[in-house]
Every structure is written in C-alpha cells, then in structure tokens.
Amino acid sequence: MLTLLAVQNAENPHTELLTDSYFLVHDGTMTWDIPGSAQYAAVHVQRDLGAGSYRFDYSRHAIAALAQNWLAARGADPALTVPAVEGQPEGDAETRELEEFLARSGARFEVVDDYTYDQPDFYKTWIIARDTAPEPGRLPVRVLLEEVDLEAGCYTLRQGGFARVDDARAWVDRLGEPGNSLPPLTAAPSARAAGAGAHGSAAVTLSAPSPAPAPVTAEGRPAGPKHR
C-alpha cells in the first residue's frame, strides 16, 4: 500500500556516490490506522560515505505539498519532489500554484491540526495552520482544504483565512454542510479596525470642535461682548 510519488538523489561530485536521497510516499495503510491520520510520508536518507553509515529520518503530512516543504528544509529541490505517478488525481492550475507556494514557504506555517476523510464519496483533508508572517491585512490562521474526486481523477486545494484557531475549528466542524464555503484570506475592514484597536493602535475619527457656549450672567441671560 506504499506508493512512491517522487524521488530525488544527490551525489558527491567527486565520487558520484549518493550522499542524500529524498522520497515522497503515499501510505495507503493509514486508512486502517487512527481515523484521520496523515497519509503522506517524507523520507530523507543521509549517507556518510567516509564512515560507511547512513541516517534515516521521516515525517508524516496531511498533503503532499507540506511533505515537499519538509524535504526542501533538508536540502531537496521542491521542483524535483512533485508527485508524478501515472493514475494519480490531477490538480487544477490554482491547486498547483498553491502547492508550489506551500512547498517553498519554509517554516512560515505552523500546523495546528489536520484530518483526512478517505471515504470514496467524501475524500477530503483539512489542515489548520498559523501564518507566522502574514501580509498586511491577511488573517493569521488558515484552513487548507483538499478535495479529491476519485471518479473524475482530479482534486483541488484551496485556502481560507480566520482570525483565531477556534474560528477555524468551528468551520471544519461544519465541513460538507451547504453554504459553508471558505472565507477569504483578507479580513473585512471592520475586523481589521477591531484588530487594530486590540493591539493599541485603534483608528481615531477627528471632527471639527463645537463652538464654546456663551457665558451666562447671574440672571441666566447670555453675557454680551466685553468692551474696552
């Protein structure tokens, strides 16, 4: 049930012996593991040619792009770890663009939680991640949603923005319900203003000062102008 999706090897330029190998694997056995388990594995093999030994390390991820990201952090070229296996579902242009961005995003996104539903009629994966370096106006929490259509042989990867992790959890709890589309990454103007106030930089609206009231005499009548 292990499917090798991509492999990249690095050689010693003087001996042409392999020093590093990077593997991207889909592990179908996770279907029978803990429900929701991540099904992609990133594997890095380092060889010490002088000592004649090697080191093996791996990490599990909910989608292939994050597995590529892990491999890239260890020296792999993301362009050479793109899944390329006959018969695998294909992503559309927006999916491929987002996958490439995630694969090359370094340590920017911190995964909080993920879950994979792999029923034939409900093959979806969601990921909640914190954005440690959001652009101005962008919300700090993202949900990544991958949806696979096995009959059509295609899939999509989309993202939405949330102000808090709890808001993202509330959204994934309603996954599959009608009208539960992913929100935009950019906060609404009112939300941005509220966020600015919470951080001590609230916007202030200035208006022209009202004229000062005329002084009042002891009899209750407005005092007239003073003459010199």
N, C-alpha and C positions, 0 to 999 in steps of 0.2 A: 504493500500500500504506500510505499515511499516513491514519489515521482521527482526525479531530478529535473528542475526547471532551468537552471543555469549553472555554469561552472567557469571559473577564471583561474588561471595559473600564472604565477610569477616565477621567473628563472633567475639564477645567478648569471650575470652577463659574462662571466669568465669561464664557468664550467658548464653552463646550460642545464644545470640540475635545478629541479624545482625547489624553491625556498618557501613559497606560500601557495595555498590553494583555497579558493572561496567557492562555497556551494550554496545554492538556494534550492530548498527542498519543500515539497508539499507532502505533509504527513497525513494521509487519509485515515490512519488508525485513531486519530483524535476523535473521530465520530463516536467511538466506544469508550472514550475516556470521560473525564468530568465534563458534564454538559457545558457548552460554550467555550471549550478550550481552543486556544490559538492553533491554527493548522499549518503555519509556515515555520520552517526552521532555517536559520542562517548558520552555516558551519565554516569555521576558519581553522585551517591546519597550517602550523608553522613548523618548519624543519630546520634544525641546527645541523648543517652539513658537517661542521667540524667535529661535533660530538656524536654524530650518527644517531640523533634522537629527534623526536618531534613533540609538539604540543597541540592538543585538540581542544577547541572551545566552540560553544554553540549557544544560540539564543532563540527563543520562540516568539513569533509575532503574529498578529491577527491578519495582517495583509502583507502582500509581497513587497510593497514599497518601503515599509518600515524594516523589513528584513534586509533589503538592499541598503538602507540607511546604516544599519548596524555593521554590515560588511564594509561599507565605504569608510566608516570610522576606523577600520582596521587595515586600510590601505587598498581596498578594491576600487575599481573603476565602476561607478554605477551604470555606465553605458554598456558594460560587459556582463552585468548580472541581471539584465532584463529577462524575465521569463520568455522562453522561446521553445515551446514544445507543441508539436502538432496535435490538434484536437482540443487544446485549451481554449476556454472562452476568450473572446477578444473585447477589449475596451474601446470606447469611442475617443474622439480627439480630446475632449475635456478631461476624460479619465486619465489618458496618457500624460497630459500636461500636469495634472495634479500629482500623479505618481512620480514623475520626474522631479517636481518641486520637493516632495517629501523625501525622496531618496537622497537629495543633495542638501537637505536642510540642517545637517549636523545635529547638534544637541538642542536645537531650538524648541522642540516639542517634547513635553514630558507626559507620557501615557499614564492616565489615572486608572482607567478600567477599559475592558473590552469584552465582547461576547460575540460568538459565531453561532447562528442558527443554520444548520445544514440539512434541513428537510428539502426534498426535491421541489416542493411548491412554496417554500419560504426560505430561500438561501440568501441570508443577509448577515452582514457583520457590521457592528458599530464599535467605535473607539471614541472615548472621551480623552482629550489631551489638553494640557495647559500650554499656551503660547508664551514662552518666556521673553519674547522680543516682539510684541505686536506693533504693527504700524499705527501711526496716529489715527484715532477713530475706530480702530478694529477692536473687537471684543476679545478678552483674554482667554476664553475657553472655546475649544472647537469640538464638534462631533464630526467624525469621518464616517460616512455610510457607504458601504459597498453592497450592491445588489446584483445577484447573478441570475440570469435566465438560462437555465440548462437546456431547455428545448431550443431556444434561438441561438445558443452558443455565444452569448455575449454578456457583458457585465458593465456596470457603471460605478464610479467612485465620485461622491460629492461631499461637500463640507458645509457646515453651518456654524454660526457664532452664538455664544451665550456669555452672559455676564458672570455667572457663577457655575461651579460644578453641579450644585443641586438643581439648577435650572436644566442643565444638560441631562442629568439623570431623569428628571421628570419627563423630558422629551423622549428619551429612549424607552421609557416605560410605556409610552403610547405608540411605539413603533408598529406600523401596519394599520393604524386607525385612519379613517378618512379625514382629510383636511390637515393631516399632521406633517406638513412639508417643512423642510429645513429652513430656518431663518437665515437672513443674510449675515455676512461676517461683520458688517458695519453697524454700529449702534445707531439707533434713532436719535435725532437731535435732542429730544427731551431727555433721553437716557444719558447722552454724553454730558449734558448740563448737570444732571444729577450726580454723575460720577465725578465731575469737576468739583462740585460742592463737597462731596465726601472726602476729597483729597485736599481740602482747604484752599481751593482756587475757584470759588464759585463766581459765575458771571454776575456782574452788577449792572443794573439799568439806571442810567442817570437821567433826571428830568430837571427842567428849569425851576429854580426856587420860587416859592409863592411869595408875593409881596408881604412885608411885615404889616401887622394890623396897626391902625392908628391908635395912639394913646387915648385913654378915656379920662375925663375930668371926674371930680368927686360927685358931680351931679349926674354922671352917667352919660354926658354928651361927649362926642369926639372932640378932642382938643384941636384948635386951629393952628396954623403955622405960626412959628415964633418970628417976631420982627425985631430987628436990631435998631 
